[in-house]
């Protein structure tokens, strides 16, 4: 692969950003945000995942077809998660049989 690659400075900046985001994840675990603790932790994890995928997996410098394949994978993941959530959210419509009410 003879394409453009990130410099050492870019790798260093991404590494520092990942360390700061990891510290933020740890710090936010000690703050009581109520129901938003999970949302905040998942948002930080999504940012870390994007940084790793874009720079350490070289997606930022990849050709268009590779980016389309990665986006198709995330679309498929979103589709599967939506099916799971649809199943979970509709389970309250069916009451359990027998004395377990």
C-alpha positions, -999 to +999 in steps of 0.1 A: +000+000+000+017+032-012-009+056+000-006+084+025+000+073+061-003+094+094+028+110+109+042+103+143+028+136+155-007+124+144-003+091+162+009+109+193-020+133+193-045+105+189-028+085+216-030+115+240-067+120+231-074+084+238-057+087+272-077+118+280-109+101+270-101+070+291-095+093+321-128+111+313-146+077+312-131+068+346-139+102+361-175+101+348-180+068+365-177+086+399-202+113+390-239+106+396-256+115+364-286+093+370-298+076+339-273+095+317-242+077+331-246+050+305-253+075+278-222+095+286-200+064+288-213+051+255-208+085+238-172+086+250-166+050+239-180+059+204-156+088+201-127+065+211-138+039+186-139+064+158-104+076+167-090+041+167-108+032+134-099+064+116-062+066+125-049+033+138-068+013+113-060+038+085-096+044+075-089+082+072-065+075+044-082+046+028-099+046-007-136+052-010-145+015-014-130+006+020-150+034+036-182+022+020-176-013+033-170+000+068-202+021+067-221-009+054-209-029+084-221-001+108-254+001+090-258-037+094-250-034+131-275-006+135-301-027+117-295-057+140-296-035+171-329-020+160-344-055+156-332-064+191-346-032+206-379-038+187-381-072+203-373-059+238-397-030+237-426-051+225-423-078+251-445-059+275-475-064+252-475-102+259-483-112+294-466-143+308-488-174+311-497-189+344-492-175+380-462-154+371-481-122+366 
